[in-house]
Amino acid sequence: MTEAHKHQMADGKQPTVIKKYANRRLYNTATSSYVTLDDLARLIKEGGDFVVYDAKTGEDITRSVLTQIIVEQEQKGQNMLPISFLRQLISLYGDSMQFLVPGYLEQAMGAFARNQEQMRDSLRATFGMFPFGQFEEMGKQNMALFDRALKMLSPYARDGKPAASEPPSSRGVAEAEEDPRLRRLEAQIEALRQQLEALDQTRQER
């Protein structure tokens, strides 16, 4: 059994024993059922642990199975390993400093795991400043403003009259009064519309 698994067992929790048979099927001895790599990945995410043994030879093949899980997750598009990292890792195989890499990576990931909750709190606080509901409401207001702008810029409405002759809705007026930026933008649009109308009138007179 590897040092990593001995350390895992030091806290009193026994890892689940998985046996891998010649047909490549994985058998969970705790539940007496066959499992998949996805099942093992879910077990880890839920805080569990396991060791995998070759059913015929008894060899500990946990490392290769964990590697298969990572490869499968990466192939599903859940990419976490940067290409540069993978290249650097491959280049270290056979290097005289190779023996230092496992310990370094284990400590780095351990520190990351210990800080996960703090990082989650920071992310929640950051996104809490801009709730998704506010983004949705801002989107609705922008669409309403865009719709009004199109109507104002249109030379003629459906009934043949200038679009500006349509009285603004009470909601549109209220929104414009509440936000000075809307008032400025609508004033600019109105000025542009009047310029277009003047150009159109000049062409008709010619």
C-alpha positions as CSV (number, residue, x, y, z in Angstrom):
1,M,0.0,0.0,0.0
2,T,1.3,3.5,-0.9
3,E,2.3,6.1,1.6
4,A,-0.6,8.3,0.4
5,H,-3.1,5.6,1.4
6,K,-1.4,4.9,4.7
7,H,-1.7,8.6,5.5
8,Q,-5.4,8.6,4.4
9,M,-6.0,5.6,6.8
10,A,-4.3,7.4,9.7
11,D,-7.5,9.4,10.4
12,G,-9.4,6.3,11.2
13,K,-11.2,6.1,7.8
14,Q,-10.7,2.9,5.9
15,P,-10.6,3.4,2.1
16,T,-13.1,1.4,0.0
17,V,-11.4,-1.6,-1.6
18,I,-12.0,-1.9,-5.4
19,K,-10.9,-4.9,-7.3
20,K,-10.2,-4.8,-11.0
21,Y,-10.7,-8.0,-13.0
22,A,-9.2,-9.2,-16.2
23,N,-12.3,-7.9,-18.2
24,R,-11.4,-4.4,-16.9
25,R,-14.5,-4.3,-14.7
26,L,-14.2,-2.6,-11.3
27,Y,-15.8,-4.3,-8.3
28,N,-16.7,-2.4,-5.1
29,T,-16.2,-4.9,-2.3
30,A,-18.1,-2.6,0.1
31,T,-21.3,-2.6,-1.9
32,S,-20.8,-5.9,-3.7
33,S,-21.5,-4.2,-7.0
34,Y,-19.6,-3.3,-10.2
35,V,-18.8,0.4,-10.6
36,T,-17.5,2.7,-13.3
37,L,-14.8,5.4,-13.3
38,D,-17.6,8.0,-13.0
39,D,-18.8,6.2,-9.8
40,L,-15.3,6.4,-8.4
41,A,-14.9,10.0,-9.3
42,R,-18.2,10.8,-7.6
43,L,-17.0,8.9,-4.5
44,I,-13.9,11.1,-4.3
45,K,-16.0,14.3,-4.8
46,E,-18.2,13.2,-1.9
47,G,-15.2,13.0,0.4
48,G,-14.6,9.2,0.1
49,D,-11.5,7.3,-0.7
50,F,-10.6,4.0,-2.3
51,V,-7.7,1.7,-3.2
52,V,-7.7,-0.5,-6.3
53,Y,-6.1,-3.9,-6.5
54,D,-5.6,-6.2,-9.4
55,A,-8.0,-9.1,-8.6
56,K,-5.5,-11.7,-10.0
57,T,-2.1,-10.5,-8.7
58,G,-3.2,-8.3,-5.8
59,E,-1.0,-5.5,-7.1
60,D,-2.0,-1.9,-6.0
61,I,-3.1,-0.2,-9.2
62,T,-4.8,2.8,-7.6
63,R,-2.5,5.3,-9.3
64,S,-3.3,4.1,-12.8
65,V,-7.0,4.1,-12.1
66,L,-6.9,7.6,-10.7
67,T,-5.0,8.7,-13.8
68,Q,-7.7,7.1,-16.0
69,I,-10.3,9.1,-14.1
70,I,-8.4,12.3,-14.8
71,V,-8.0,11.5,-18.5
72,E,-11.7,10.7,-18.8
73,Q,-12.7,13.9,-17.1
74,E,-10.4,15.9,-19.4
75,Q,-11.8,14.1,-22.5
76,K,-15.3,15.2,-21.4
77,G,-14.2,18.8,-21.7
78,Q,-13.8,19.5,-18.0
79,N,-10.3,20.7,-18.5
80,M,-8.3,21.7,-15.5
81,L,-4.8,20.8,-16.5
82,P,-3.2,23.6,-18.6
83,I,-1.2,22.3,-21.6
84,S,1.9,24.1,-20.4
85,F,1.7,22.2,-17.0
86,L,1.2,18.9,-18.8
87,R,4.3,19.5,-21.0
88,Q,6.4,20.5,-18.0
89,L,5.2,17.5,-16.1
90,I,6.1,15.1,-18.9
91,S,9.5,16.7,-19.3
92,L,10.3,16.0,-15.6
93,Y,9.9,12.2,-16.1
94,G,13.4,10.7,-15.8
95,D,14.9,13.9,-14.6
96,S,17.2,13.9,-11.6
97,M,14.7,16.2,-9.8
98,Q,11.8,13.9,-10.5
99,F,11.7,12.6,-6.9
100,L,10.9,16.2,-5.6
101,V,7.8,16.6,-7.9
102,P,5.3,14.4,-6.1
103,G,5.9,16.0,-2.7
104,Y,5.7,19.5,-4.1
105,L,2.5,18.8,-6.0
106,E,1.0,17.1,-2.9
107,Q,1.8,20.1,-0.7
108,A,0.5,22.6,-3.2
109,M,-2.8,20.7,-3.7
110,G,-3.1,20.3,0.1
111,A,-2.7,24.1,0.6
112,F,-5.3,24.7,-2.1
113,A,-7.7,22.3,-0.5
114,R,-7.4,23.9,2.9
115,N,-8.1,27.3,1.3
116,Q,-11.1,26.1,-0.8
117,E,-13.8,27.3,1.6
118,Q,-12.1,30.7,2.0
119,M,-11.9,31.0,-1.8
120,R,-15.5,30.1,-2.2
121,D,-16.5,32.8,0.4
122,S,-14.5,35.3,-1.5
123,L,-16.1,34.4,-4.8
124,R,-19.6,34.6,-3.2
125,A,-18.8,38.0,-1.8
126,T,-17.5,39.2,-5.1
127,F,-20.5,38.0,-7.1
128,G,-22.8,39.1,-4.3
129,M,-21.9,42.7,-5.2
130,F,-23.5,42.1,-8.6
131,P,-26.4,39.6,-8.2
132,F,-27.5,37.8,-11.2
133,G,-31.0,39.3,-10.7
134,Q,-29.5,42.8,-11.2
135,F,-27.8,41.7,-14.4
136,E,-31.2,40.4,-15.7
137,E,-33.0,43.6,-14.8
138,M,-30.3,45.7,-16.4
139,G,-30.6,43.5,-19.6
140,K,-34.4,44.1,-19.6
141,Q,-33.9,47.9,-19.3
142,N,-31.3,47.9,-22.0
143,M,-33.7,46.0,-24.4
144,A,-36.5,48.4,-23.6
145,L,-34.3,51.3,-24.3
146,F,-33.0,49.7,-27.5
147,D,-36.6,49.1,-28.6
148,R,-37.5,52.8,-28.0
149,A,-34.4,53.9,-29.8
150,L,-35.4,51.9,-32.9
151,K,-38.9,53.4,-32.9
152,M,-37.5,56.9,-32.6
153,L,-34.9,56.4,-35.3
154,S,-37.5,54.9,-37.7
155,P,-38.5,57.6,-40.3
156,Y,-42.2,56.4,-40.2
157,A,-44.2,54.2,-38.1
158,R,-46.6,51.5,-39.4
159,D,-49.5,54.0,-39.8
160,G,-47.4,56.3,-42.0
161,K,-46.8,58.9,-39.3
162,P,-43.4,59.8,-37.8
163,A,-42.5,57.6,-35.0
164,A,-42.0,60.6,-32.7
165,S,-45.7,61.3,-32.8
166,E,-46.3,58.2,-30.7
167,P,-46.7,59.2,-27.1
168,P,-44.1,57.5,-24.8
169,S,-45.5,55.0,-22.4
170,S,-45.8,56.0,-18.8
171,R,-43.3,53.3,-17.9
172,G,-40.8,54.7,-20.4
173,V,-41.2,58.2,-19.0
174,A,-40.8,56.9,-15.5
175,E,-37.6,55.0,-16.4
176,A,-36.2,58.1,-18.1
177,E,-37.0,60.3,-15.1
178,E,-35.3,57.9,-12.8
179,D,-32.1,57.6,-14.7
180,P,-30.4,60.8,-16.0
181,R,-28.3,58.6,-18.4
182,L,-31.5,57.5,-20.1
183,R,-32.7,61.1,-20.4
184,R,-29.4,62.1,-22.0
185,L,-29.4,59.2,-24.4
186,E,-33.0,59.7,-25.4
187,A,-32.3,63.4,-26.0
188,Q,-29.4,62.5,-28.3
189,I,-31.6,60.0,-30.1
190,E,-34.3,62.6,-30.5
191,A,-31.8,65.1,-31.9
192,L,-30.5,62.5,-34.4
193,R,-34.1,61.6,-35.4
194,Q,-34.9,65.3,-36.1
195,Q,-31.7,65.6,-38.2
196,L,-32.8,62.5,-40.2
197,E,-36.3,64.0,-40.7
198,A,-34.8,67.3,-41.8
199,L,-32.7,65.5,-44.4
200,D,-35.6,63.4,-45.5
201,Q,-37.8,66.6,-45.9
202,T,-35.0,68.3,-47.9
203,R,-34.8,65.3,-50.3
204,Q,-38.6,65.4,-50.8
205,E,-38.6,69.1,-51.6
206,R,-35.9,68.6,-54.3
